[in-house]
Amino acid sequence: MWEEIAPGEFITLLSNDALETTQIIDVREKHEWDYYHLEESTLLPMNEIPSKLHLLRTDKPLYIVCAHGVRSAVVCNYLQEKGYDNLRNVSGGMAAIADLQGFAYD
């Protein structure tokens, strides 16, 4: 089962260097990534996930993020069906993260 993580809690983990780049998967499209992204994340667009499952870690939690938390929830469901556990969907996505960092995403 996957869980939701509040953007503030996620930012705290980032600030404390508690996450590795390979644990933060941004499932948005490249143009969204180019507009605004976290340097600590890995871009893996949602439509590429099925062919790149081998790139995803299984030894640590994965934090899945998109623009607003909808696509990342879909990805969490898909990964769960494929046997992944220890998944976290970042609630509110990059819009919520950006807001906490003083950037108007939308």
C-alpha positions in Angstrom: 0.0 0.0 0.0 1.2 3.5 -0.7 0.8 6.5 1.5 0.4 10.2 1.1 3.1 12.5 2.4 2.4 16.2 3.1 4.6 18.6 1.1 5.9 20.2 4.3 7.1 16.8 5.6 8.6 16.0 2.2 10.5 19.3 2.2 11.8 18.6 5.7 13.2 15.3 4.5 14.9 17.1 1.6 16.3 19.8 3.9 17.7 17.2 6.2 19.4 15.3 3.3 17.3 12.2 4.2 16.5 11.4 0.6 18.6 10.4 -2.4 18.0 11.6 -5.9 17.0 8.0 -7.0 14.2 8.0 -4.4 12.4 11.1 -5.8 10.6 10.3 -9.0 9.1 13.2 -10.9 6.5 11.8 -13.3 5.7 15.0 -15.2 6.6 15.7 -18.8 9.9 17.3 -19.8 8.4 20.7 -20.5 6.9 20.7 -17.0 10.3 19.7 -15.5 12.0 22.5 -17.5 9.6 25.0 -16.0 10.3 24.0 -12.4 11.8 21.0 -10.7 13.7 19.9 -7.7 17.4 19.3 -8.3 17.2 16.3 -6.0 14.7 14.5 -8.2 14.8 12.2 -11.2 12.6 12.8 -14.2 10.7 9.7 -15.3 7.6 10.8 -17.2 4.5 8.7 -16.4 4.2 7.2 -19.8 7.8 5.9 -19.6 7.3 4.1 -16.2 6.3 0.7 -17.7 9.4 0.4 -19.8 11.8 1.7 -17.1 10.7 -0.2 -14.0 14.2 -1.6 -13.8 15.5 1.9 -12.9 13.3 2.2 -9.8 14.8 1.3 -6.4 13.2 -1.3 -4.3 15.5 -1.0 -1.2 14.2 2.4 0.0 11.0 4.4 -0.2 10.1 6.0 -3.5 8.6 9.5 -3.4 6.5 10.1 -6.5 5.7 13.7 -7.5 3.8 15.3 -10.3 2.2 18.8 -10.8 -0.7 18.4 -8.3 -0.6 14.9 -7.0 -3.1 13.2 -9.4 -0.7 11.5 -11.9 1.6 10.5 -9.1 -1.3 8.8 -7.4 -2.0 6.9 -10.6 1.7 5.9 -10.8 1.7 4.8 -7.2 -1.3 2.5 -8.0 0.5 1.1 -11.0 3.7 0.5 -9.1 1.8 -1.2 -6.3 0.1 -3.5 -8.9 3.6 -4.3 -10.1 4.7 -5.4 -6.6 6.4 -2.2 -5.4 5.7 -1.2 -1.8 7.1 1.6 0.3 5.7 4.3 -2.0 4.9 7.9 -1.1 2.7 10.2 -3.1 3.6 13.8 -2.5 0.2 15.5 -1.8 -0.4 18.6 -3.9 2.7 17.8 -6.1 5.1 20.4 -7.3 2.5 23.2 -7.0 2.3 22.6 -3.2 6.1 22.3 -2.9 6.7 25.4 -5.0 4.2 27.3 -2.8 6.1 26.3 0.3 9.3 27.6 -1.3 7.8 30.9 -2.3 7.4 30.1 -6.1 4.0 30.5 -7.8 3.8 27.3 -9.8 0.4 27.9 -11.5 
